[in-house]
Every structure is written in C-alpha cells, then in structure tokens.
Amino acid sequence: MGTPENKELLLQHELAVMEGILESKEQYRKIVKAGIAKWVKDFQDGRIEIKTVDDLKKLIEIDIELQKDEI
C-alpha cells in the first residue's frame, strides 16, 4: 500500500489532469460554437445551399459529444 503522502500526490495529479481535460473541452466547445455561428451566418447570407448541411450536422454532433460528460 502507498503512503498517505503518495496517495495525496496521486489524487492531486489526477485532479490536475481532469482540470486540463475540462479546460480543453471548454476551448473546443468555443471553437465548435463559433463554427456553427459562422455556418448559420453563411447560410443566411446565401453562401450555403440546403444540400450542404453535412458540415453543420458534424459541428452539432461534435458539440453534443463534448457536452456528454457535463450531464
């Protein structure tokens, strides 16, 4: 068995890793949300046709995946 000090260090490391992951996911969501907003604007401005919605679908799917752990 590890010493209490080792267990504490391991716990601190795991928390730091989780914080890093959560921060990364937050940044990725900002990028995805900006991509969705750009797609919608381009669609509203007539630069995207309805038949090309696959990009929006992919962005939404990525956003949903990033949110799964938050539930």
mmCIF file as Biopython writes it, N, C-alpha, C and O atoms, coordinates in Angstrom:
data_model
#
loop_
_atom_site.group_PDB
_atom_site.id
_atom_site.type_symbol
_atom_site.label_atom_id
_atom_site.label_alt_id
_atom_site.label_comp_id
_atom_site.label_asym_id
_atom_site.label_entity_id
_atom_site.label_seq_id
_atom_site.pdbx_PDB_ins_code
_atom_site.Cartn_x
_atom_site.Cartn_y
_atom_site.Cartn_z
_atom_site.occupancy
_atom_site.B_iso_or_equiv
_atom_site.auth_seq_id
_atom_site.auth_asym_id
_atom_site.pdbx_PDB_model_num
ATOM 1   N N  . MET A ? 1  ? 0.835   -1.187 0.000   1.0 0.0 1  A 1 
ATOM 2   C CA . MET A ? 1  ? 0.000   0.000  0.000   1.0 0.0 1  A 1 
ATOM 3   C C  . MET A ? 1  ? 0.878   1.249  0.000   1.0 0.0 1  A 1 
ATOM 4   O O  . MET A ? 1  ? 1.945   1.269  0.614   1.0 0.0 1  A 1 
ATOM 5   N N  . GLY A ? 2  ? 0.423   2.281  -0.690  1.0 0.0 2  A 1 
ATOM 6   C CA . GLY A ? 2  ? 1.157   3.532  -0.729  1.0 0.0 2  A 1 
ATOM 7   C C  . GLY A ? 2  ? 0.967   4.323  0.552   1.0 0.0 2  A 1 
ATOM 8   O O  . GLY A ? 2  ? 0.007   4.125  1.297   1.0 0.0 2  A 1 
ATOM 9   N N  . THR A ? 3  ? 1.879   5.193  0.775   1.0 0.0 3  A 1 
ATOM 10  C CA . THR A ? 3  ? 1.772   6.046  1.954   1.0 0.0 3  A 1 
ATOM 11  C C  . THR A ? 3  ? 0.682   7.083  1.729   1.0 0.0 3  A 1 
ATOM 12  O O  . THR A ? 3  ? 0.313   7.356  0.586   1.0 0.0 3  A 1 
ATOM 13  N N  . PRO A ? 4  ? 0.167   7.662  2.803   1.0 0.0 4  A 1 
ATOM 14  C CA . PRO A ? 4  ? -0.850  8.711  2.645   1.0 0.0 4  A 1 
ATOM 15  C C  . PRO A ? 4  ? -0.348  9.871  1.781   1.0 0.0 4  A 1 
ATOM 16  O O  . PRO A ? 4  ? -1.118  10.480 1.039   1.0 0.0 4  A 1 
ATOM 17  N N  . GLU A ? 5  ? 0.965   10.171 1.885   1.0 0.0 5  A 1 
ATOM 18  C CA . GLU A ? 5  ? 1.528   11.258 1.086   1.0 0.0 5  A 1 
ATOM 19  C C  . GLU A ? 5  ? 1.483   10.917 -0.397  1.0 0.0 5  A 1 
ATOM 20  O O  . GLU A ? 5  ? 1.161   11.770 -1.224  1.0 0.0 5  A 1 
ATOM 21  N N  . ASN A ? 6  ? 1.806   9.664  -0.736  1.0 0.0 6  A 1 
ATOM 22  C CA . ASN A ? 6  ? 1.776   9.226  -2.132  1.0 0.0 6  A 1 
ATOM 23  C C  . ASN A ? 6  ? 0.348   9.241  -2.683  1.0 0.0 6  A 1 
ATOM 24  O O  . ASN A ? 6  ? 0.111   9.627  -3.827  1.0 0.0 6  A 1 
ATOM 25  N N  . LYS A ? 7  ? -0.585  8.817  -1.850  1.0 0.0 7  A 1 
ATOM 26  C CA . LYS A ? 7  ? -1.984  8.816  -2.278  1.0 0.0 7  A 1 
ATOM 27  C C  . LYS A ? 7  ? -2.472  10.234 -2.527  1.0 0.0 7  A 1 
ATOM 28  O O  . LYS A ? 7  ? -3.222  10.487 -3.470  1.0 0.0 7  A 1 
ATOM 29  N N  . GLU A ? 8  ? -2.045  11.149 -1.682  1.0 0.0 8  A 1 
ATOM 30  C CA . GLU A ? 8  ? -2.421  12.558 -1.836  1.0 0.0 8  A 1 
ATOM 31  C C  . GLU A ? 8  ? -1.827  13.136 -3.119  1.0 0.0 8  A 1 
ATOM 32  O O  . GLU A ? 8  ? -2.500  13.862 -3.851  1.0 0.0 8  A 1 
ATOM 33  N N  . LEU A ? 9  ? -0.564  12.807 -3.385  1.0 0.0 9  A 1 
ATOM 34  C CA . LEU A ? 9  ? 0.089   13.279 -4.613  1.0 0.0 9  A 1 
ATOM 35  C C  . LEU A ? 9  ? -0.610  12.720 -5.851  1.0 0.0 9  A 1 
ATOM 36  O O  . LEU A ? 9  ? -0.812  13.440 -6.829  1.0 0.0 9  A 1 
ATOM 37  N N  . LEU A ? 10 ? -0.974  11.457 -5.811  1.0 0.0 10 A 1 
ATOM 38  C CA . LEU A ? 10 ? -1.684  10.833 -6.930  1.0 0.0 10 A 1 
ATOM 39  C C  . LEU A ? 10 ? -3.033  11.504 -7.144  1.0 0.0 10 A 1 
ATOM 40  O O  . LEU A ? 10 ? -3.416  11.782 -8.281  1.0 0.0 10 A 1 
ATOM 41  N N  . LEU A ? 11 ? -3.742  11.761 -6.080  1.0 0.0 11 A 1 
ATOM 42  C CA . LEU A ? 11 ? -5.038  12.424 -6.171  1.0 0.0 11 A 1 
ATOM 43  C C  . LEU A ? 11 ? -4.893  13.831 -6.753  1.0 0.0 11 A 1 
ATOM 44  O O  . LEU A ? 11 ? -5.691  14.247 -7.593  1.0 0.0 11 A 1 
ATOM 45  N N  . GLN A ? 12 ? -3.874  14.559 -6.301  1.0 0.0 12 A 1 
ATOM 46  C CA . GLN A ? 12 ? -3.632  15.901 -6.825  1.0 0.0 12 A 1 
ATOM 47  C C  . GLN A ? 12 ? -3.310  15.861 -8.314  1.0 0.0 12 A 1 
ATOM 48  O O  . GLN A ? 12 ? -3.760  16.715 -9.079  1.0 0.0 12 A 1 
ATOM 49  N N  . HIS A ? 13 ? -2.529  14.862 -8.718  1.0 0.0 13 A 1 
ATOM 50  C CA . HIS A ? 13 ? -2.190  14.708 -10.135 1.0 0.0 13 A 1 
ATOM 51  C C  . HIS A ? 13 ? -3.437  14.404 -10.963 1.0 0.0 13 A 1 
ATOM 52  O O  . HIS A ? 13 ? -3.646  14.995 -12.022 1.0 0.0 13 A 1 
ATOM 53  N N  . GLU A ? 14 ? -4.261  13.481 -10.476 1.0 0.0 14 A 1 
ATOM 54  C CA . GLU A ? 14 ? -5.487  13.127 -11.192 1.0 0.0 14 A 1 
ATOM 55  C C  . GLU A ? 14 ? -6.416  14.333 -11.323 1.0 0.0 14 A 1 
ATOM 56  O O  . GLU A ? 14 ? -7.040  14.527 -12.367 1.0 0.0 14 A 1 
ATOM 57  N N  . LEU A ? 15 ? -6.508  15.137 -10.274 1.0 0.0 15 A 1 
ATOM 58  C CA . LEU A ? 15 ? -7.336  16.347 -10.333 1.0 0.0 15 A 1 
ATOM 59  C C  . LEU A ? 15 ? -6.787  17.342 -11.346 1.0 0.0 15 A 1 
ATOM 60  O O  . LEU A ? 15 ? -7.553  17.968 -12.078 1.0 0.0 15 A 1 
ATOM 61  N N  . ALA A ? 16 ? -5.478  17.490 -11.395 1.0 0.0 16 A 1 
ATOM 62  C CA . ALA A ? 16 ? -4.854  18.404 -12.355 1.0 0.0 16 A 1 
ATOM 63  C C  . ALA A ? 16 ? -5.107  17.934 -13.783 1.0 0.0 16 A 1 
ATOM 64  O O  . ALA A ? 16 ? -5.370  18.750 -14.667 1.0 0.0 16 A 1 
ATOM 65  N N  . VAL A ? 17 ? -5.029  16.642 -14.010 1.0 0.0 17 A 1 
ATOM 66  C CA . VAL A ? 17 ? -5.293  16.087 -15.340 1.0 0.0 17 A 1 
ATOM 67  C C  . VAL A ? 17 ? -6.753  16.345 -15.742 1.0 0.0 17 A 1 
ATOM 68  O O  . VAL A ? 17 ? -7.029  16.764 -16.867 1.0 0.0 17 A 1 
ATOM 69  N N  . MET A ? 18 ? -7.673  16.091 -14.821 1.0 0.0 18 A 1 
ATOM 70  C CA . MET A ? 18 ? -9.096  16.311 -15.105 1.0 0.0 18 A 1 
ATOM 71  C C  . MET A ? 18 ? -9.379  17.782 -15.385 1.0 0.0 18 A 1 
ATOM 72  O O  . MET A ? 18 ? -10.158 18.099 -16.284 1.0 0.0 18 A 1 
ATOM 73  N N  . GLU A ? 19 ? -8.760  18.681 -14.630 1.0 0.0 19 A 1 
ATOM 74  C CA . GLU A ? 19 ? -8.936  20.113 -14.870 1.0 0.0 19 A 1 
ATOM 75  C C  . GLU A ? 19 ? -8.445  20.479 -16.266 1.0 0.0 19 A 1 
ATOM 76  O O  . GLU A ? 19 ? -9.083  21.270 -16.960 1.0 0.0 19 A 1 
ATOM 77  N N  . GLY A ? 20 ? -7.324  19.911 -16.677 1.0 0.0 20 A 1 
ATOM 78  C CA . GLY A ? 20 ? -6.785  20.165 -18.015 1.0 0.0 20 A 1 
ATOM 79  C C  . GLY A ? 20 ? -7.725  19.684 -19.100 1.0 0.0 20 A 1 
ATOM 80  O O  . GLY A ? 20 ? -7.928  20.363 -20.106 1.0 0.0 20 A 1 
ATOM 81  N N  . ILE A ? 21 ? -8.300  18.507 -18.892 1.0 0.0 21 A 1 
ATOM 82  C CA . ILE A ? 21 ? -9.244  17.955 -19.861 1.0 0.0 21 A 1 
ATOM 83  C C  . ILE A ? 21 ? -10.483 18.837 -19.962 1.0 0.0 21 A 1 
ATOM 84  O O  . ILE A ? 21 ? -10.953 19.134 -21.060 1.0 0.0 21 A 1 
ATOM 85  N N  . LEU A ? 22 ? -11.008 19.253 -18.815 1.0 0.0 22 A 1 
ATOM 86  C CA . LEU A ? 22 ? -12.200 20.105 -18.812 1.0 0.0 22 A 1 
ATOM 87  C C  . LEU A ? 22 ? -11.926 21.450 -19.479 1.0 0.0 22 A 1 
ATOM 88  O O  . LEU A ? 22 ? -12.778 21.964 -20.204 1.0 0.0 22 A 1 
ATOM 89  N N  . GLU A ? 23 ? -10.752 22.023 -19.244 1.0 0.0 23 A 1 
ATOM 90  C CA . GLU A ? 23 ? -10.394 23.286 -19.878 1.0 0.0 23 A 1 
ATOM 91  C C  . GLU A ? 23 ? -10.291 23.115 -21.389 1.0 0.0 23 A 1 
ATOM 92  O O  . GLU A ? 23 ? -10.746 23.976 -22.143 1.0 0.0 23 A 1 
ATOM 93  N N  . SER A ? 24 ? -9.699  22.014 -21.834 1.0 0.0 24 A 1 
ATOM 94  C CA . SER A ? 24 ? -9.584  21.744 -23.268 1.0 0.0 24 A 1 
ATOM 95  C C  . SER A ? 24 ? -10.960 21.598 -23.900 1.0 0.0 24 A 1 
ATOM 96  O O  . SER A ? 24 ? -11.226 22.155 -24.965 1.0 0.0 24 A 1 
ATOM 97  N N  . LYS A ? 25 ? -11.832 20.845 -23.236 1.0 0.0 25 A 1 
ATOM 98  C CA . LYS A ? 25 ? -13.180 20.657 -23.775 1.0 0.0 25 A 1 
ATOM 99  C C  . LYS A ? 25 ? -13.909 21.989 -23.880 1.0 0.0 25 A 1 
ATOM 100 O O  . LYS A ? 25 ? -14.648 22.219 -24.837 1.0 0.0 25 A 1 
ATOM 101 N N  . GLU A ? 26 ? -13.706 22.866 -22.903 1.0 0.0 26 A 1 
ATOM 102 C CA . GLU A ? 26 ? -14.337 24.182 -22.933 1.0 0.0 26 A 1 
ATOM 103 C C  . GLU A ? 26 ? -13.838 24.979 -24.145 1.0 0.0 26 A 1 
ATOM 104 O O  . GLU A ? 26 ? -14.622 25.641 -24.825 1.0 0.0 26 A 1 
ATOM 105 N N  . GLN A ? 27 ? -12.547 24.910 -24.406 1.0 0.0 27 A 1 
ATOM 106 C CA . GLN A ? 27 ? -11.980 25.613 -25.556 1.0 0.0 27 A 1 
ATOM 107 C C  . GLN A ? 27 ? -12.499 25.015 -26.867 1.0 0.0 27 A 1 
ATOM 108 O O  . GLN A ? 27 ? -12.830 25.755 -27.794 1.0 0.0 27 A 1 
ATOM 109 N N  . TYR A ? 28 ? -12.571 23.694 -26.952 1.0 0.0 28 A 1 
ATOM 110 C CA . TYR A ? 28 ? -13.084 23.041 -28.151 1.0 0.0 28 A 1 
ATOM 111 C C  . TYR A ? 28 ? -14.533 23.437 -28.408 1.0 0.0 28 A 1 
ATOM 112 O O  . TYR A ? 28 ? -14.925 23.664 -29.552 1.0 0.0 28 A 1 
ATOM 113 N N  . ARG A ? 29 ? -15.329 23.521 -27.341 1.0 0.0 29 A 1 
ATOM 114 C CA . ARG A ? 29 ? -16.725 23.921 -27.496 1.0 0.0 29 A 1 
ATOM 115 C C  . ARG A ? 29 ? -16.824 25.333 -28.038 1.0 0.0 29 A 1 
ATOM 116 O O  . ARG A ? 29 ? -17.697 25.618 -28.858 1.0 0.0 29 A 1 
ATOM 117 N N  . LYS A ? 30 ? -15.942 26.227 -27.594 1.0 0.0 30 A 1 
ATOM 118 C CA . LYS A ? 30 ? -15.946 27.594 -28.116 1.0 0.0 30 A 1 
ATOM 119 C C  . LYS A ? 30 ? -15.667 27.589 -29.612 1.0 0.0 30 A 1 
ATOM 120 O O  . LYS A ? 30 ? -16.304 28.322 -30.369 1.0 0.0 30 A 1 
ATOM 121 N N  . ILE A ? 31 ? -14.719 26.764 -30.038 1.0 0.0 31 A 1 
ATOM 122 C CA . ILE A ? 31 ? -14.384 26.665 -31.456 1.0 0.0 31 A 1 
ATOM 123 C C  . ILE A ? 31 ? -15.575 26.115 -32.244 1.0 0.0 31 A 1 
ATOM 124 O O  . ILE A ? 31 ? -15.925 26.643 -33.299 1.0 0.0 31 A 1 
ATOM 125 N N  . VAL A ? 32 ? -16.193 25.056 -31.725 1.0 0.0 32 A 1 
ATOM 126 C CA . VAL A ? 32 ? -17.341 24.444 -32.401 1.0 0.0 32 A 1 
ATOM 127 C C  . VAL A ? 32 ? -18.500 25.432 -32.479 1.0 0.0 32 A 1 
ATOM 128 O O  . VAL A ? 32 ? -19.141 25.560 -33.521 1.0 0.0 32 A 1 
ATOM 129 N N  . LYS A ? 33 ? -18.768 26.127 -31.378 1.0 0.0 33 A 1 
ATOM 130 C CA . LYS A ? 33 ? -19.870 27.094 -31.374 1.0 0.0 33 A 1 
ATOM 131 C C  . LYS A ? 33 ? -19.612 28.223 -32.372 1.0 0.0 33 A 1 
ATOM 132 O O  . LYS A ? 33 ? -20.540 28.691 -33.032 1.0 0.0 33 A 1 
ATOM 133 N N  . ALA A ? 34 ? -18.358 28.659 -32.485 1.0 0.0 34 A 1 
ATOM 134 C CA . ALA A ? 34 ? -18.020 29.686 -33.469 1.0 0.0 34 A 1 
ATOM 135 C C  . ALA A ? 34 ? -18.222 29.150 -34.879 1.0 0.0 34 A 1 
ATOM 136 O O  . ALA A ? 34 ? -18.688 29.871 -35.762 1.0 0.0 34 A 1 
ATOM 137 N N  . GLY A ? 35 ? -17.873 27.890 -35.089 1.0 0.0 35 A 1 
ATOM 138 C CA . GLY A ? 35 ? -18.085 27.262 -36.397 1.0 0.0 35 A 1 
ATOM 139 C C  . GLY A ? 35 ? -19.557 27.175 -36.751 1.0 0.0 35 A 1 
ATOM 140 O O  . GLY A ? 35 ? -19.944 27.416 -37.895 1.0 0.0 35 A 1 
ATOM 141 N N  . ILE A ? 36 ? -20.375 26.829 -35.770 1.0 0.0 36 A 1 
ATOM 142 C CA . ILE A ? 36 ? -21.822 26.759 -36.004 1.0 0.0 36 A 1 
ATOM 143 C C  . ILE A ? 36 ? -22.367 28.145 -36.332 1.0 0.0 36 A 1 
ATOM 144 O O  . ILE A ? 36 ? -23.164 28.301 -37.258 1.0 0.0 36 A 1 
ATOM 145 N N  . ALA A ? 37 ? -21.938 29.146 -35.573 1.0 0.0 37 A 1 
ATOM 146 C CA . ALA A ? 37 ? -22.408 30.515 -35.823 1.0 0.0 37 A 1 
ATOM 147 C C  . ALA A ? 37 ? -22.006 30.974 -37.223 1.0 0.0 37 A 1 
ATOM 148 O O  . ALA A ? 37 ? -22.804 31.603 -37.918 1.0 0.0 37 A 1 
ATOM 149 N N  . LYS A ? 38 ? -20.777 30.666 -37.646 1.0 0.0 38 A 1 
ATOM 150 C CA . LYS A ? 38 ? -20.305 31.041 -38.985 1.0 0.0 38 A 1 
ATOM 151 C C  . LYS A ? 38 ? -21.117 30.336 -40.047 1.0 0.0 38 A 1 
ATOM 152 O O  . LYS A ? 38 ? -21.494 30.944 -41.048 1.0 0.0 38 A 1 
ATOM 153 N N  . TRP A ? 39 ? -21.394 29.050 -39.840 1.0 0.0 39 A 1 
ATOM 154 C CA . TRP A ? 39 ? -22.185 28.292 -40.809 1.0 0.0 39 A 1 
ATOM 155 C C  . TRP A ? 39 ? -23.567 28.907 -40.960 1.0 0.0 39 A 1 
ATOM 156 O O  . TRP A ? 39 ? -24.048 29.100 -42.077 1.0 0.0 39 A 1 
ATOM 157 N N  . VAL A ? 40 ? -24.203 29.215 -39.836 1.0 0.0 40 A 1 
ATOM 158 C CA . VAL A ? 40 ? -25.554 29.806 -39.870 1.0 0.0 40 A 1 
ATOM 159 C C  . VAL A ? 40 ? -25.524 31.150 -40.594 1.0 0.0 40 A 1 
ATOM 160 O O  . VAL A ? 40 ? -26.410 31.433 -41.401 1.0 0.0 40 A 1 
ATOM 161 N N  . LYS A ? 41 ? -24.521 31.981 -40.317 1.0 0.0 41 A 1 
ATOM 162 C CA . LYS A ? 41 ? -24.418 33.277 -40.988 1.0 0.0 41 A 1 
ATOM 163 C C  . LYS A ? 41 ? -24.225 33.097 -42.493 1.0 0.0 41 A 1 
ATOM 164 O O  . LYS A ? 41 ? -24.871 33.774 -43.292 1.0 0.0 41 A 1 
ATOM 165 N N  . ASP A ? 42 ? -23.335 32.186 -42.873 1.0 0.0 42 A 1 
ATOM 166 C CA . ASP A ? 42 ? -23.117 31.925 -44.297 1.0 0.0 42 A 1 
ATOM 167 C C  . ASP A ? 42 ? -24.393 31.421 -44.963 1.0 0.0 42 A 1 
ATOM 168 O O  . ASP A ? 42 ? -24.692 31.782 -46.102 1.0 0.0 42 A 1 
ATOM 169 N N  . PHE A ? 43 ? -25.143 30.581 -44.244 1.0 0.0 43 A 1 
ATOM 170 C CA . PHE A ? 43 ? -26.413 30.083 -44.783 1.0 0.0 43 A 1 
ATOM 171 C C  . PHE A ? 43 ? -27.406 31.229 -44.961 1.0 0.0 43 A 1 
ATOM 172 O O  . PHE A ? 43 ? -28.068 31.336 -45.993 1.0 0.0 43 A 1 
ATOM 173 N N  . GLN A ? 44 ? -27.501 32.083 -43.945 1.0 0.0 44 A 1 
ATOM 174 C CA . GLN A ? 44 ? -28.422 33.216 -44.024 1.0 0.0 44 A 1 
ATOM 175 C C  . GLN A ? 44 ? -28.031 34.183 -45.142 1.0 0.0 44 A 1 
ATOM 176 O O  . GLN A ? 44 ? -28.897 34.806 -45.755 1.0 0.0 44 A 1 
ATOM 177 N N  . ASP A ? 45 ? -26.748 34.307 -45.402 1.0 0.0 45 A 1 
ATOM 178 C CA . ASP A ? 45 ? -26.261 35.200 -46.456 1.0 0.0 45 A 1 
ATOM 179 C C  . ASP A ? 45 ? -26.311 34.564 -47.843 1.0 0.0 45 A 1 
ATOM 180 O O  . ASP A ? 45 ? -25.917 35.189 -48.828 1.0 0.0 45 A 1 
ATOM 181 N N  . GLY A ? 46 ? -26.793 33.323 -47.922 1.0 0.0 46 A 1 
ATOM 182 C CA . GLY A ? 46 ? -26.956 32.654 -49.208 1.0 0.0 46 A 1 
ATOM 183 C C  . GLY A ? 46 ? -25.680 32.016 -49.749 1.0 0.0 46 A 1 
ATOM 184 O O  . GLY A ? 46 ? -25.639 31.623 -50.915 1.0 0.0 46 A 1 
ATOM 185 N N  . ARG A ? 47 ? -24.645 31.908 -48.930 1.0 0.0 47 A 1 
ATOM 186 C CA . ARG A ? 47 ? -23.398 31.292 -49.394 1.0 0.0 47 A 1 
ATOM 187 C C  . ARG A ? 47 ? -23.395 29.775 -49.248 1.0 0.0 47 A 1 
ATOM 188 O O  . ARG A ? 47 ? -22.503 29.092 -49.751 1.0 0.0 47 A 1 
ATOM 189 N N  . ILE A ? 48 ? -24.390 29.266 -48.561 1.0 0.0 48 A 1 
ATOM 190 C CA . ILE A ? 48 ? -24.506 27.815 -48.366 1.0 0.0 48 A 1 
ATOM 191 C C  . ILE A ? 48 ? -25.902 27.394 -48.804 1.0 0.0 48 A 1 
ATOM 192 O O  . ILE A ? 48 ? -26.904 28.022 -48.462 1.0 0.0 48 A 1 
ATOM 193 N N  . GLU A ? 49 ? -25.932 26.314 -49.571 1.0 0.0 49 A 1 
ATOM 194 C CA . GLU A ? 49 ? -27.216 25.775 -50.002 1.0 0.0 49 A 1 
ATOM 195 C C  . GLU A ? 49 ? -27.663 24.694 -49.026 1.0 0.0 49 A 1 
ATOM 196 O O  . GLU A ? 49 ? -26.851 24.082 -48.332 1.0 0.0 49 A 1 
ATOM 197 N N  . ILE A ? 50 ? -28.950 24.479 -48.990 1.0 0.0 50 A 1 
ATOM 198 C CA . ILE A ? 50 ? -29.543 23.499 -48.067 1.0 0.0 50 A 1 
ATOM 199 C C  . ILE A ? 50 ? -28.935 22.115 -48.231 1.0 0.0 50 A 1 
ATOM 200 O O  . ILE A ? 50 ? -28.874 21.363 -47.259 1.0 0.0 50 A 1 
ATOM 201 N N  . LYS A ? 51 ? -28.488 21.756 -49.416 1.0 0.0 51 A 1 
ATOM 202 C CA . LYS A ? 51 ? -27.952 20.414 -49.641 1.0 0.0 51 A 1 
ATOM 203 C C  . LYS A ? 51 ? -26.567 20.216 -49.014 1.0 0.0 51 A 1 
ATOM 204 O O  . LYS A ? 51 ? -26.033 19.107 -49.043 1.0 0.0 51 A 1 
ATOM 205 N N  . THR A ? 52 ? -25.993 21.251 -48.462 1.0 0.0 52 A 1 
ATOM 206 C CA . THR A ? 52 ? -24.661 21.128 -47.873 1.0 0.0 52 A 1 
ATOM 207 C C  . THR A ? 52 ? -24.704 21.197 -46.344 1.0 0.0 52 A 1 
ATOM 208 O O  . THR A ? 52 ? -23.759 21.686 -45.724 1.0 0.0 52 A 1 
ATOM 209 N N  . VAL A ? 53 ? -25.763 20.724 -45.746 1.0 0.0 53 A 1 
ATOM 210 C CA . VAL A ? 53 ? -25.907 20.811 -44.290 1.0 0.0 53 A 1 
ATOM 211 C C  . VAL A ? 53 ? -25.035 19.816 -43.539 1.0 0.0 53 A 1 
ATOM 212 O O  . VAL A ? 53 ? -25.030 19.820 -42.308 1.0 0.0 53 A 1 
ATOM 213 N N  . ASP A ? 54 ? -24.305 18.973 -44.238 1.0 0.0 54 A 1 
ATOM 214 C CA . ASP A ? 54 ? -23.487 17.962 -43.572 1.0 0.0 54 A 1 
ATOM 215 C C  . ASP A ? 54 ? -22.456 18.587 -42.632 1.0 0.0 54 A 1 
ATOM 216 O O  . ASP A ? 54 ? -22.187 18.049 -41.558 1.0 0.0 54 A 1 
ATOM 217 N N  . ASP A ? 55 ? -21.879 19.723 -43.034 1.0 0.0 55 A 1 
ATOM 218 C CA . ASP A ? 55 ? -20.904 20.386 -42.167 1.0 0.0 55 A 1 
ATOM 219 C C  . ASP A ? 55 ? -21.554 20.820 -40.852 1.0 0.0 55 A 1 
ATOM 220 O O  . ASP A ? 55 ? -20.975 20.630 -39.783 1.0 0.0 55 A 1 
ATOM 221 N N  . LEU A ? 56 ? -22.742 21.395 -40.926 1.0 0.0 56 A 1 
ATOM 222 C CA . LEU A ? 56 ? -23.445 21.809 -39.711 1.0 0.0 56 A 1 
ATOM 223 C C  . LEU A ? 56 ? -23.757 20.591 -38.847 1.0 0.0 56 A 1 
ATOM 224 O O  . LEU A ? 56 ? -23.597 20.635 -37.627 1.0 0.0 56 A 1 
ATOM 225 N N  . LYS A ? 57 ? -24.192 19.528 -39.463 1.0 0.0 57 A 1 
ATOM 226 C CA . LYS A ? 57 ? -24.505 18.305 -38.727 1.0 0.0 57 A 1 
ATOM 227 C C  . LYS A ? 57 ? -23.270 17.808 -37.965 1.0 0.0 57 A 1 
ATOM 228 O O  . LYS A ? 57 ? -23.373 17.416 -36.803 1.0 0.0 57 A 1 
ATOM 229 N N  . LYS A ? 58 ? -22.118 17.825 -38.614 1.0 0.0 58 A 1 
ATOM 230 C CA . LYS A ? 58 ? -20.888 17.378 -37.965 1.0 0.0 58 A 1 
ATOM 231 C C  . LYS A ? 58 ? -20.534 18.281 -36.790 1.0 0.0 58 A 1 
ATOM 232 O O  . LYS A ? 58 ? -20.137 17.793 -35.731 1.0 0.0 58 A 1 
ATOM 233 N N  . LEU A ? 59 ? -20.675 19.592 -36.967 1.0 0.0 59 A 1 
ATOM 234 C CA . LEU A ? 59 ? -20.385 20.524 -35.875 1.0 0.0 59 A 1 
ATOM 235 C C  . LEU A ? 59 ? -21.312 20.285 -34.683 1.0 0.0 59 A 1 
ATOM 236 O O  . LEU A ? 59 ? -20.872 20.299 -33.533 1.0 0.0 59 A 1 
ATOM 237 N N  . ILE A ? 60 ? -22.585 20.067 -34.962 1.0 0.0 60 A 1 
ATOM 238 C CA . ILE A ? 60 ? -23.544 19.815 -33.883 1.0 0.0 60 A 1 
ATOM 239 C C  . ILE A ? 60 ? -23.219 18.509 -33.170 1.0 0.0 60 A 1 
ATOM 240 O O  . ILE A ? 60 ? -23.292 18.434 -31.943 1.0 0.0 60 A 1 
ATOM 241 N N  . GLU A ? 61 ? -22.858 17.475 -33.937 1.0 0.0 61 A 1 
ATOM 242 C CA . GLU A ? 61 ? -22.502 16.189 -33.331 1.0 0.0 61 A 1 
ATOM 243 C C  . GLU A ? 61 ? -21.276 16.328 -32.427 1.0 0.0 61 A 1 
ATOM 244 O O  . GLU A ? 61 ? -21.226 15.742 -31.346 1.0 0.0 61 A 1 
ATOM 245 N N  . ILE A ? 62 ? -20.290 17.104 -32.877 1.0 0.0 62 A 1 
ATOM 246 C CA . ILE A ? 62 ? -19.104 17.331 -32.052 1.0 0.0 62 A 1 
ATOM 247 C C  . ILE A ? 62 ? -19.486 18.061 -30.769 1.0 0.0 62 A 1 
ATOM 248 O O  . ILE A ? 62 ? -19.015 17.709 -29.688 1.0 0.0 62 A 1 
ATOM 249 N N  . ASP A ? 63 ? -20.336 19.076 -30.886 1.0 0.0 63 A 1 
ATOM 250 C CA . ASP A ? 63 ? -20.775 19.835 -29.715 1.0 0.0 63 A 1 
ATOM 251 C C  . ASP A ? 63 ? -21.494 18.927 -28.725 1.0 0.0 63 A 1 
ATOM 252 O O  . ASP A ? 63 ? -21.273 19.028 -27.518 1.0 0.0 63 A 1 
ATOM 253 N N  . ILE A ? 64 ? -22.334 18.057 -29.215 1.0 0.0 64 A 1 
ATOM 254 C CA . ILE A ? 64 ? -23.065 17.130 -28.344 1.0 0.0 64 A 1 
ATOM 255 C C  . ILE A ? 64 ? -22.091 16.178 -27.653 1.0 0.0 64 A 1 
ATOM 256 O O  . ILE A ? 64 ? -22.227 15.916 -26.458 1.0 0.0 64 A 1 
ATOM 257 N N  . GLU A ? 65 ? -21.111 15.659 -28.395 1.0 0.0 65 A 1 
ATOM 258 C CA . GLU A ? 65 ? -20.116 14.764 -27.793 1.0 0.0 65 A 1 
ATOM 259 C C  . GLU A ? 65 ? -19.362 15.474 -26.664 1.0 0.0 65 A 1 
ATOM 260 O O  . GLU A ? 65 ? -19.118 14.892 -25.606 1.0 0.0 65 A 1 
ATOM 261 N N  . LEU A ? 66 ? -19.003 16.719 -26.898 1.0 0.0 66 A 1 
ATOM 262 C CA . LEU A ? 66 ? -18.256 17.469 -25.885 1.0 0.0 66 A 1 
ATOM 263 C C  . LEU A ? 66 ? -19.097 17.743 -24.644 1.0 0.0 66 A 1 
ATOM 264 O O  . LEU A ? 66 ? -18.555 17.918 -23.553 1.0 0.0 66 A 1 
ATOM 265 N N  . GLN A ? 67 ? -20.408 17.781 -24.803 1.0 0.0 67 A 1 
ATOM 266 C CA . GLN A ? 67 ? -21.292 18.066 -23.674 1.0 0.0 67 A 1 
ATOM 267 C C  . GLN A ? 67 ? -21.679 16.811 -22.890 1.0 0.0 67 A 1 
ATOM 268 O O  . GLN A ? 67 ? -22.172 16.930 -21.768 1.0 0.0 67 A 1 
ATOM 269 N N  . LYS A ? 68 ? -21.475 15.636 -23.433 1.0 0.0 68 A 1 
ATOM 270 C CA . LYS A ? 68 ? -21.935 14.405 -22.797 1.0 0.0 68 A 1 
ATOM 271 C C  . LYS A ? 68 ? -21.475 14.252 -21.359 1.0 0.0 68 A 1 
ATOM 272 O O  . LYS A ? 68 ? -22.264 13.871 -20.494 1.0 0.0 68 A 1 
ATOM 273 N N  . ASP A ? 69 ? -20.220 14.541 -21.094 1.0 0.0 69 A 1 
ATOM 274 C CA . ASP A ? 69 ? -19.695 14.373 -19.738 1.0 0.0 69 A 1 
ATOM 275 C C  . ASP A ? 69 ? -20.224 15.398 -18.765 1.0 0.0 69 A 1 
ATOM 276 O O  . ASP A ? 69 ? -20.089 15.227 -17.553 1.0 0.0 69 A 1 
ATOM 277 N N  . GLU A ? 70 ? -20.829 16.470 -19.275 1.0 0.0 70 A 1 
ATOM 278 C CA . GLU A ? 70 ? -21.331 17.532 -18.399 1.0 0.0 70 A 1 
ATOM 279 C C  . GLU A ? 70 ? -22.676 17.192 -17.809 1.0 0.0 70 A 1 
ATOM 280 O O  . GLU A ? 70 ? -23.124 17.849 -16.869 1.0 0.0 70 A 1 
ATOM 281 N N  . ILE A ? 71 ? -23.325 16.182 -18.337 1.0 0.0 71 A 1 
ATOM 282 C CA . ILE A ? 71 ? -24.676 15.818 -17.888 1.0 0.0 71 A 1 
ATOM 283 C C  . ILE A ? 71 ? -24.605 14.998 -16.632 1.0 0.0 71 A 1 
ATOM 284 O O  . ILE A ? 71 ? -25.638 14.595 -16.099 1.0 0.0 71 A 1 
#
